[in-house]
Amino acid sequence: MEINMKEYSILLEETPLTEKMIEGVLDRIIEQIDDVEKILLVPPDITRCYSGGGQITAYLYWKLSKRTEVFIMPAVGTHRAMTRDEQKNFFDPAIPEEAFLYHDWKSDTVKLGTIPETFCESVSNGKYVKEISVETDRRLLDKSFDLILSIGQVVPHEVVGMANYTKNILVGLGGRGMINESHMMGAVCNLETIMGEINTPVRKVFDYAEEEFLSQIPIVYILTVACEEHGNSAIYGIFTGDSRRVFEQAAALATKKNITFVSKPVKKVVAWLEPKEFTSFWVGNKAIYRTRMIIEDGGELLIIAPGVKTFGENSEVDALIRKYGYNGTPYTMDLVRQGIFKGMEMVAAHMIHSSSEGRFTITYAVNPQNMTKEEIESVGWSFMDASEALLKYPLDQMKEGYNKMKDGEEVYMVKAPALGVWKILPS
């Protein structure tokens, strides 16, 4: 379906955008919306709390709902549904609960088509030889909505290289086939060659799906590039339109703002997981794969995660992680070949992403009332009490990057691992 919406963007590399600047871009979109009876907003969920997606969604909802019906369907993928408190905190407490729709990746999708095995083999250099199913939420196709505004943050990502753009539709509102198969492709192609890159094997798969299957859906993208500053979101760019060019512009800025280079490997990294944002290891393990490239062999990663309560975002995933743990690629791929993860390949991919492959140790500092020492150690990690970790590594007294502690220990602090990737500066 042809939309013919003009592209608008604004970016500042040195200072964050003001609220007025962001609203100015959103107003340009709103001005172009005419004769539309029903609109769907597709924002991220609370696991992207620094994206600016909450404030953008709220602004659009109140502006557009004055003249048309507006609904909000967070792109949760395989994450659990947002609670009412999370809806209030992330968006706006005044937005009525009935405005929210829930996407269930197991039951709410329809199949759009298939990406051929030959294409997947080609873009993966022979590492992934299997066709990939393309699904999305049925309500995007059944004429329920005249316009879909997809709101997402472009940031380095372990599977696709750079989120977001069509990932919001194909994974955030996707089904079992696409989610499992795209994650497995990313895992076998090596996340360390993928993270922060724009034209990766999985992105090429998404591009194929967009060209062949999504053109019938009236989608406009609103993409942000954001950083964490003093515990708050700082948006440096907002890009809008319905073409890949919008994603490319955002990705170029994200490359500058969200990839951090260090001069040499680090002996110890300390990463902080915001309790409201990270309640499961499924999401929290970003602290592992976003920082793993800078940790030296024999080094340590300490993750302080007082809000984590589960391994997976649902019982099926949680049970598999508890049973098989994070034991490296060879072990996990052997289980895949045995058919252990049939229909749940995304879990195997997650296990591969979340392993140190024996290069360094991983210690999780959690609230013992949420997760026990035995649970943490059962999946291959070391345990620490989060309260003890915070006494030793007080966040408010530490800066992002290198810190020398009172006892002389040198650590590298990462306060928002979900907002970037850390790499060694090329020689």
Buried (B, 14 or more C-beta within 10 A) or exposed (E): EEBEBEBBBBBEEEEBBEEEBBBBBBEBBBEEBEEBEEBBBBBBBBBBBBBBBBBBBBBBBEBBBEEBBBBBBBBBBBBBBBEEEBBBBBBBEEBEEEBBBEBEBEEBBBEBEBBEEEBBBBBBEEBBEEBBBBBBBBBBBEEBBBBBBBBBBBBBBBBBBBBBBBBBBBBBBBBBBBBBBBBBBBBBBEBEEBBBBBEBBBBBBBBBBBEEBBEEBBBBBBBBBBBBEEEEBBBBBBBBBBBBEBBBBBBBBBBEBBBBEBEEBBBBBBBBBBBBBBBBBBBBBBBBBBBBBBBBEEBBBBBBBBBBBBBBBBEEBBEBBBEBBBBBBEBBBEBBEEEBBEEBBBBBBBBBBBBBEEEBBBBBBBBBEBBEEEBBEBBBBBBBBBEEBBEBBEEEEBEEBEBEBEEEEEBBBBBBBBBBBBBBEEE
